[in-house]
Amino acid sequence: MTATAPVLTLFQRDDCHLCDLALEVLAQARAPEFDSVFIDEDEGLEALYGMRVPVLRDEAAGIELDWPFDAAAVAVLLGRVG
């Protein structure tokens, strides 16, 4: 039985210090590959995430982590806590 890894998306902005910190947290948490989506040029994404970025989303579960999050919160999102 193989567990399916979450498909992650990190919503972020260009030149965003908090987004850089989020990338460091994802590295610490040893998160699997993820998509980076820059919201700067997308009005819809800007409306959803503009005040919240960076936001990490598990696409399969529909769960989002708003900043600030840490490696432990990412581990919970990834189902690594046990």
N, C-alpha and C positions, 0 to 999 in steps of 0.2 A: 504494500500500500504506500503510495507516494503522495506526500502532501504537496499541494500546489503553492508555490511561493507567491506572496502578494505582488501585484503589479503596482509599483509606487510611482507617484508623480509629485515632484516638488515644484510648487508654484512660487515664483520669485520675480525679482526686478533686476534690471541692470544696475550696477554700481550700488549694491545694497549690502551694507555691513552686516546686518542681521542675517541676510541670506548666506553670506560667507560663513558666519558662525554656525548656521544650520548645516551647511555642507561638512563642517568639522565634526558636528555631532553625528551625522550619518556615517562618517568614516569611523568614528569611535565605536559606534553601534554595529559596525561591519554590516551595514545594510546592503542588500543585493542591489544590482543595477537598478536605476530608476530613471524616469524621464524628467527632464528639466523643462518647465514651461515658463517663459517670460511673459508677464501679463501686460507689459508697458504699452504695447500697440494694439491690445484687444479690449474694446469697450466692455464686452460682456464679462470677460475675466476680471477686468479692472473693477467692475461693479460688484462682483462676488468676493474678490480677494484683496482689493486695493488697500484696505486698512488692516488686513490680517497677515500679509506676507511676512515671512515665509510660512507656507502651509504645506504639510506633507499629507498626501491622500493615498489611502489604500483603495485602489479602484475597484477591486473585487468586492470588498466589504462595504464600500461607501463611507469609510471612517476617515475623518480628518483630524490632524494634530495642528493646532495653531501655535505659533511661536509665543512664548518660549517653550521648547521641549528639550528633553535631555536624552541621553543614550538609553536610560531605563524606560522612558516612555516609548521610544522607538522599539525597544525589545518587546514591550507589551503589544504594540501594534503588530509586530511581526510574529507574535505568538510564541516567543522564545522564553517566556516566563513559566516556570514550572517547578 
